[in-house]
Amino acid sequence: TFLRQHEQHQRYPNPDAHPLSVCPHSILSPNKRHISTPQRDCKIPTNTHSPITIMKRPLVTAIVGCLLAHPVKGLAASSTSTPIPPPPPISVPVWSLACDGSPRQHTSMNIVTFATPVSVQPKLWAVSLYHGTKTKDTFLQCKQGVLQLLSQDHKHLVPVLGKHTGYDTSYSKQDECTRLGYAWICRGGSSLDASNIPKDGQPADTEIQSASQVLPQCPLYIQLKLESVMEDAGDHVVAICSVSKTSRWNEELQRVEALTVEDATSPLDSGSEYGNVLYSGQLRKDGII
């Protein structure tokens, strides 16, 4: 339409001489003028000085002029970029990663909410860990650990394990957990115990030395081996891990034991024996996070 109008202007440079001119108050004027049409009288505020004459249908011209002066929201690009709001919080399971940096070193634990399976065969998990935390540095160093699924009874451990750094020597996560009634347990006698680890502390090829101590009463323990790392993932690093063993807590024996095939096929939902899983939505509801 604009090209056709421009061509008409070239043929009739004087608007008064154009056979379709309606009045001298056209959109060529930088001021607010009127265009009289059979349908209505429309004011067109314009900010253009382009040589465009009035087309054959005055009402359509008026609409086009109004759109040029006042672009419809959502149809025209904004001169200033609007921040994209984050998606609403999603309730996800709450985990704790336990790992040992080197032989004789104390176990390091944290809180993890960004953890999910990413492959069925082979069994791979993605675990996202904060930069600058001792557990992250320890896990990347030893390349193995135990991902512990927390129950709702563990919710008071979240500030202890998640809001303090292991680099703070004045604060002991292990002592605080003991004070709250959840003393860390040794792997000895449990399915996580590496019985063939020699005295020098180095694990044999067939066994993974993951964590000397774990939390009691977790619905699920997943023993992980680090396979690859994406370092540049914002304020986190993403660790891709293979699953080497899965276990659960035996309340009667008060220890961790390996899952059977039947146990592995039972979902950890609210109706199951081990379905008392802690979710981040509960932590938000209770004002913990």
Disulfide bonds with the S-S distance in Angstrom:
none
